[in-house]
Amino acid sequence: MKILLISPLTTLEERYGGVGIANKEGYLPPIGLLQIAAVLEEGKHEVRVLDLSVLDSPLHDIKNSVANFSPQIVCFTILSLNASKAFAMSRMIDELANPLIVFGGPHALALSEKIIQEQKHIDVLVIGEGEYAMLEIADAVQNKKSFHDIKGICFRDSNGNIIKTAARSAIKNLDQLPFPAYHLLDMKAYVPLPHHYKRLPAINVITSRGCPWGQCTFCFESLQHCRFRRMSPQKAVGLIKMLMSIYGIREISFWDDLFTLPHKWVYEFCGLIKKENLDIKWSCYAKVDSVDLPILKSMAFAGCWNIFYGLESGNQDLLDKIKKGTTLEQAENAIRWSKQAGIETRGAFMFALPGETSAKAEKTIKFAKKLNLDYLQFSYTTPYYGTELYKQCSKEGRLDLDFNKYSTFEPVYLPEGYSSKEELTNVFKRAYRKAYLRPRYIIKKISTIRTLSDLSKLYHGFKIIIEFIK
C-alpha cells in the first residue's frame, strides 16, 4: 500500500503572527509523522513524507508526489493554525487522484465531527495517537475490509454516514515503537532558530507522551486524558546514538512537554550518556517545580546547556487560575539553580490570561526582568478549542474564532481588563523592548561572543526581536 504523509505548510511568518521572518532557519522535522511512517514501514507499506514548510514550491511538490508516487492513502496532520491550508490542499489532491484522505493531529482531535461534516472530501479522521490507527487503516484498505472495528477514528462510510468508533487506548510501552523514519526526509533542510542551538547538525527528539501534571487549563494534553509514559533511558540513548552515527547529529532538542520527571529516569539517562561517552549537547522543556540543584547538575554534566521553562505569568493569582500548580518562588529557585548548574535558561510568558490587566502585565514584565533569563519569549494567550481555557475565555472577554490566527503570536483573546486590542499589543511590544533592549542584557550578550557563528546568531536573533517590537 502506497501512503503519502503530509505536514502542511506553516511559514515562520505565520508561526510568529505575521512578523517578517524570512529565512530557512527555525524548522525541525515533523516527529509525529515520522513516527507514524516508521510503524507503517514496519508493517510493509511503502511510505513517503512531505514536509511542506521546508520546500520551495509546496504545491508543485504535492502535485509531483501524487503524480509520480500514486498514493492510495494521503494523510495530513494539522494544527489549528494550518488547518484551512491543509483542507484546501487535500481538496486539490482529491480532485487530482481521489485517494483515501485521512486527517489527524491536535486540531482533528478537538473538532473531529465538525471537520468531517464540513469537509466532504475527507474520508477518515484519526482521534488521538495515530501510529497503529494508521496501520490498521492501511491494512483495511489493502485487504478491502471495513473500518468499523478500528478504534480511535471517525469516518464516512460508503453510504455517507459518519461513524465514530470507540476510543483507542494509548500506547503503554513506547519502547515497542521503532525509531522515527528520519531517513524519509532530508535532514540537511532543518536548522533551529539562532538562539536554540549550540552546535550543528541539530535535531529534535521526543522520549515521552502525556504530562504527569496534566491540569493546566491552556494545554492540549488535558484533552487527551493520557497518562504520562516514557521510553526507557536505554531506548532514548539508543536513538541518540543512531542519530549521531547515521546523520552526524551533534545536538538534540528534546521536545517532551516535561523532560525532567521522573528524576530516577533523568539520572539514569544522564548516567548512560556519560557511560557511553557521547559527545552530545542537548536542551529540553521543564516545569519549575520539577527540578532541584542535584538533578540540574547531573543534566549539565551529561551535556544539557539550556532549559525552556513555562513561567506564564508574574502574578500568582493568574497562575492559580490556569491551574499551573507552581509558585513565583519556585520559578525563582529553578532559574537560580539552573544558573548555578551552568545551564542557560529560556522562559515563556503569556499575556492576556483571563483576569489580566495592563497593570498585571507590567508585573509580569518586571518579574521576567528580575529573573535575568538568557532568553525570553512573550506570547498571547491562545485558548485552543476544547480546552478548559477555551470555555473560560468564551465566557470572559472577547474571543476571535479565526483559527488562522492561532499562532500564539497574534492576539485572539481580549480579557475584560483590557480596553482594546491596541492596549494589549502595546503591552506585548513593551515587554520585548524592556526585556531585550536593556543595556545590561545587550552587554551580557555581546560578552558571550567568541566566534563568527556566535556573532551571526546574535545578529539574526536581534533582527527577530526588532520585528516583534516595530
C-alpha positions in Angstrom: 0.0 0.0 0.0 1.4 3.4 -1.0 0.9 6.1 1.6 1.8 9.8 1.5 2.1 11.6 4.8 2.0 15.4 4.6 2.9 18.1 7.1 1.1 21.3 5.9 2.9 24.5 5.0 3.4 26.8 8.0 5.9 29.6 7.4 7.9 31.2 10.1 6.0 34.4 9.4 2.7 32.7 10.1 4.0 30.9 13.1 5.1 34.2 14.7 2.0 36.1 13.9 2.9 37.9 10.7 6.3 39.3 11.6 8.8 39.4 8.8 11.0 36.4 9.5 12.1 35.3 6.1 14.8 32.6 6.4 15.3 28.9 6.3 16.1 28.6 10.0 13.6 27.6 12.6 12.2 24.4 11.1 12.6 20.9 12.6 11.3 17.6 11.3 7.6 16.6 12.0 8.4 13.9 14.5 4.7 12.7 14.8 4.5 11.9 11.0 8.0 10.3 11.0 6.9 8.0 13.9 3.7 7.0 12.0 5.8 6.4 8.9 8.2 4.1 10.8 5.3 2.0 12.0 3.8 1.8 8.5 7.1 0.8 7.0 7.4 -1.9 9.7 4.0 -3.1 8.5 5.4 -3.5 5.0 3.8 -0.4 3.5 5.5 2.0 1.1 5.7 5.5 2.6 6.6 9.0 1.5 6.7 12.1 3.7 6.3 15.7 2.5 7.2 18.5 4.9 5.9 21.5 3.0 7.4 24.0 5.4 10.9 23.4 4.0 10.1 23.0 0.3 10.5 25.9 -2.1 7.4 25.0 -4.2 5.0 23.2 -2.0 2.0 22.9 -4.4 4.3 21.8 -7.2 5.9 19.1 -4.9 2.4 17.9 -3.9 1.3 17.5 -7.5 4.6 15.7 -8.4 4.3 13.4 -5.5 0.7 12.5 -6.3 1.5 12.0 -10.0 4.7 10.0 -9.6 4.1 8.1 -6.4 0.3 7.5 -6.9 -0.6 7.0 -3.2 -3.7 5.1 -2.3 -3.8 7.0 1.0 -2.9 10.6 1.8 -2.7 11.7 5.4 -2.4 15.2 6.8 -1.5 16.2 10.4 -3.0 19.5 11.4 -2.8 22.3 14.0 -5.4 25.0 14.3 -3.1 27.4 12.6 -2.6 25.4 9.4 -5.9 23.5 9.2 -7.5 25.7 6.5 -4.5 25.3 4.2 -4.5 21.6 4.7 -8.2 21.4 3.8 -7.5 23.3 0.6 -4.5 21.1 -0.3 -6.4 17.9 0.4 -9.3 19.0 -1.8 -6.8 19.6 -4.6 -5.4 16.1 -4.1 -8.9 14.6 -4.1 -9.6 16.2 -7.4 -6.2 15.0 -8.9 -6.3 11.4 -7.8 -9.1 10.6 -5.4 -7.1 8.7 -2.8 -8.4 7.9 0.7 -7.8 11.1 2.6 -7.0 10.9 6.3 -6.5 13.7 8.8 -5.0 13.6 12.3 -3.3 15.9 14.8 -4.4 18.2 17.6 -7.0 20.2 15.6 -8.5 17.0 14.2 -8.8 15.6 17.8 -10.6 18.7 19.0 -13.0 19.1 16.1 -13.3 15.7 14.6 -17.1 15.5 13.9 -17.3 19.2 12.8 -14.4 18.7 10.3 -15.8 15.5 8.8 -19.2 17.0 8.5 -18.0 20.2 6.7 -15.1 18.8 4.7 -16.9 16.3 2.4 -13.7 15.1 0.7 -12.1 13.9 4.0 -12.7 10.1 4.5 -11.3 9.4 7.9 -10.1 11.3 11.0 -7.7 9.8 13.5 -8.6 10.8 17.0 -5.6 10.5 19.3 -2.4 8.6 18.8 -2.0 7.8 15.1 0.6 5.1 14.7 -1.4 1.9 14.9 -4.7 3.5 13.9 -3.0 4.4 10.6 -1.5 0.9 10.3 -4.9 -0.6 10.7 -6.5 1.8 8.2 -3.8 0.9 5.6 -4.2 -2.8 6.3 -8.0 -2.5 6.0 -7.7 -0.7 2.6 -5.2 -3.2 1.3 -7.4 -6.1 2.4 -10.7 -4.4 1.4 -12.1 -4.6 4.9 -14.4 -2.3 6.9 -13.1 0.5 9.2 -15.8 -0.3 11.8 -13.5 -2.3 14.1 -10.7 0.3 14.1 -10.7 2.2 17.3 -10.0 5.9 17.6 -11.3 7.1 14.3 -14.2 9.0 12.8 -15.0 8.1 9.2 -17.6 8.4 6.4 -18.9 5.0 5.3 -19.9 4.1 1.7 -23.4 5.4 2.3 -22.1 8.8 3.5 -22.9 8.1 7.1 -20.5 9.5 9.8 -19.3 6.8 12.2 -17.2 7.5 15.3 -15.6 4.3 16.8 -14.7 3.6 20.4 -11.6 5.4 21.8 -8.2 3.8 21.3 -6.1 3.1 24.3 -2.8 5.0 24.5 0.4 3.1 23.7 1.6 1.9 27.1 5.1 0.8 26.2 6.9 3.4 24.0 9.8 1.1 23.6 7.7 -1.0 21.2 7.8 1.8 18.7 10.5 1.8 16.0 12.7 4.8 15.8 11.1 7.7 13.8 11.7 7.4 10.0 14.2 10.3 9.8 15.5 8.7 6.5 12.4 9.8 4.7 13.4 13.5 4.9 16.5 15.5 4.0 18.0 16.2 7.5 20.1 19.0 6.0 17.0 21.1 5.4 16.5 21.6 9.1 18.2 24.2 11.2 16.8 25.6 14.5 16.4 29.3 15.2 19.6 31.1 16.1 19.4 31.0 19.8 18.0 27.4 20.0 21.3 25.6 19.4 25.0 25.5 20.3 26.1 23.1 17.6 25.0 21.8 14.2 23.7 19.5 12.9 20.9 19.6 15.5 17.6 17.6 15.5 14.5 17.2 17.7 13.6 14.1 19.7 10.6 13.1 21.8 11.1 10.5 24.6 7.7 10.7 26.3 4.0 11.3 25.9 1.4 12.9 28.1 2.1 15.0 31.1 2.4 13.9 34.8 0.7 17.1 35.8 -2.0 17.4 33.0 -4.2 20.1 34.7 -3.1 23.3 33.1 -6.2 24.8 31.6 -4.4 26.1 28.4 -2.7 22.8 27.5 -3.9 20.5 24.8 -2.6 17.5 26.7 -5.6 17.9 29.1 -7.9 17.0 26.2 -6.3 13.5 25.6 -6.6 12.2 29.2 -3.5 10.1 28.6 -1.2 9.0 31.4 2.4 10.0 31.3 4.7 7.5 29.5 8.4 7.4 28.7 10.6 5.2 26.6 13.3 3.6 28.7 16.6 5.5 29.2 18.3 2.8 27.2 15.9 3.3 24.2 16.4 7.1 24.4 20.2 6.8 24.4 20.0 4.2 21.6 18.1 6.7 19.5 20.7 9.4 20.1 23.5 7.0 19.1 21.6 6.2 15.9 21.2 9.9 15.0 24.8 10.6 15.8 26.2 7.7 13.7 23.9 8.0 10.7 23.2 11.7 10.4 26.2 13.2 12.3 23.9 14.9 14.8 25.8 16.9 17.4 22.9 18.4 19.4 19.4 17.2 20.4 16.4 19.4 21.2 14.1 17.3 23.4 10.5 18.2 22.6 8.9 16.4 25.6 6.3 18.6 27.3 8.1 17.8 30.5 11.6 16.2 30.3 12.6 16.4 34.0 10.4 13.8 35.5 10.7 11.3 37.0 14.0 12.1 38.5 15.1 8.4 38.5 14.6 8.3 34.7 16.6 11.5 34.3 19.5 10.3 36.5 19.7 7.0 34.6 19.5 8.8 31.2 22.3 11.2 32.2 24.4 8.3 33.6 24.1 6.4 30.3 25.1 9.5 28.3 28.3 9.6 30.3 28.9 5.9 30.3 28.6 5.7 26.5 30.9 8.8 26.4 28.6 10.5 23.9 29.7 14.0 22.8 26.2 15.5 22.6 24.7 18.8 23.5 21.0 19.0 24.4 18.2 21.2 25.6 14.7 20.5 27.0 11.5 21.8 28.5 10.7 21.7 32.2 8.3 22.9 34.8 9.8 24.9 37.6 8.6 22.6 40.4 10.2 19.5 38.7 13.8 20.4 39.2 16.3 20.8 42.0 20.0 21.6 42.1 21.3 18.0 42.1 19.2 16.9 39.1 20.3 20.1 37.2 23.9 19.4 37.9 23.5 15.9 36.6 21.9 17.1 33.4 24.6 19.7 32.8 27.3 17.1 33.3 25.6 15.0 30.6 25.5 17.8 28.1 22.4 19.9 28.8 23.1 23.5 28.1 19.6 25.1 28.0 16.2 24.6 29.6 12.9 26.2 28.5 10.6 26.9 31.4 6.9 27.6 31.1 6.6 30.5 33.5 3.4 32.0 32.1 2.9 35.0 34.5 4.4 37.1 37.2 1.1 37.1 39.0 0.3 34.3 41.4 -3.4 34.7 41.1 -3.3 34.2 37.4 -1.1 31.1 37.7 -3.6 29.7 40.1 -6.5 30.5 37.7 -4.9 28.5 34.9 -4.1 25.6 37.3 -0.3 25.9 36.7 0.4 24.4 40.1 3.6 26.4 40.6 4.6 29.5 42.6 6.7 32.5 41.8 9.2 31.4 44.4 9.6 28.0 42.6 10.3 29.9 39.4 13.0 32.0 41.0 14.5 28.9 42.6 14.5 26.9 39.3 16.2 29.7 37.4 18.8 30.3 40.1 19.6 26.6 40.4 19.9 26.3 36.6 22.4 29.1 36.5 24.4 27.5 39.4 24.5 24.3 37.4 25.8 26.1 34.3 22.6 25.7 32.3 21.2 28.6 30.3 17.5 29.4 30.8 14.7 30.4 28.5 11.3 31.5 29.9 7.9 31.7 28.3 5.2 34.1 29.4 1.7 34.7 28.2 -0.2 38.0 28.1 -4.0 38.3 28.2 -4.7 35.5 30.6 -8.2 35.7 32.0 -8.3 38.2 34.7 -5.2 40.1 33.4 -5.0 43.9 33.2 -2.2 46.1 31.8 -1.1 46.6 35.4 -0.8 42.8 35.9 1.0 42.5 32.6 3.5 45.1 33.8 4.1 43.0 36.9 4.9 40.0 34.6 7.4 42.1 32.7 9.1 43.2 35.9 9.2 39.6 37.1 10.7 38.4 33.8 13.4 41.0 34.1 14.1 40.1 37.7 14.8 36.5 36.8 17.6 37.6 34.4 16.8 34.8 31.9 19.1 34.2 29.0 16.2 34.3 26.5 12.6 35.3 27.0 9.5 34.5 24.9 6.3 36.6 25.3 3.2 35.4 23.5 -0.5 35.9 23.6 -2.9 33.6 25.4 -4.4 31.3 22.7 -7.4 29.3 24.0 -7.4 26.2 21.8 -10.8 24.7 21.1 -11.8 22.1 23.6 -9.5 23.1 26.4 -10.8 24.4 29.8 -9.2 27.8 28.9 -11.3 27.9 25.8 -14.5 27.5 27.8 -13.3 30.1 30.3 -12.4 32.7 27.6 -15.7 32.2 25.8 -17.4 33.5 28.9 -14.9 36.1 30.0 -13.8 38.7 27.4 -13.8 38.7 23.6 -12.6 35.7 21.6 -11.7 35.6 17.9 -12.5 32.2 16.4 -10.4 32.6 13.3 -8.1 29.6 13.7 -5.7 31.0 11.1 -4.6 33.4 13.8 -3.9 30.8 16.4 -0.1 31.0 16.4 0.2 32.4 20.0 1.8 35.5 18.4 -1.5 37.1 17.4 -4.0 38.4 19.9 -7.1 36.3 19.6 -8.5 36.8 23.1 -9.0 40.1 24.9 -9.7 39.8 28.6 -12.3 42.1 30.3 -9.4 44.0 31.9 -8.2 45.5 28.6 -10.0 48.3 26.9 -8.8 47.4 23.4 -6.6 45.1 21.3 -4.3 48.1 20.8 -3.7 48.3 24.5 -2.8 44.6 24.6 -0.4 44.8 21.6 1.3 47.7 23.2 2.0 45.6 26.3 3.4 42.9 24.1 5.8 45.2 22.3 6.8 46.9 25.5 7.7 43.6 27.0 10.1 42.7 24.2 11.6 46.2 24.3 12.2 46.1 28.1 13.5 42.5 28.0 15.9 42.7 25.1 16.9 46.3 24.6 18.2 46.8 28.2 21.8 47.9 28.2 22.5 45.2 30.8 21.1 42.5 28.6 22.8 43.7 25.4 26.2 43.9 27.2 25.7 40.4 28.6 25.0 39.0 25.1 27.9 40.8 23.4 30.2 39.5 26.1 29.4 35.9 25.1 30.6 36.3 21.5 33.5 34.0 20.9 33.2 33.1 17.2 31.8 34.5 13.9 28.9 31.9 14.4 28.1 33.5 17.8 28.0 36.9 16.2 25.8 35.7 13.3 23.3 34.1 15.7 23.2 37.2 17.9 22.6 39.4 14.8 19.8 37.2 13.5 18.2 36.9 16.9 18.0 40.6 17.4 16.6 41.0 13.9 13.7 38.8 15.0 13.2 40.9 18.2 13.1 44.1 16.1 10.3 42.6 14.0 8.3 42.0 17.2 8.5 45.5 18.6 8.3 47.7 15.5 
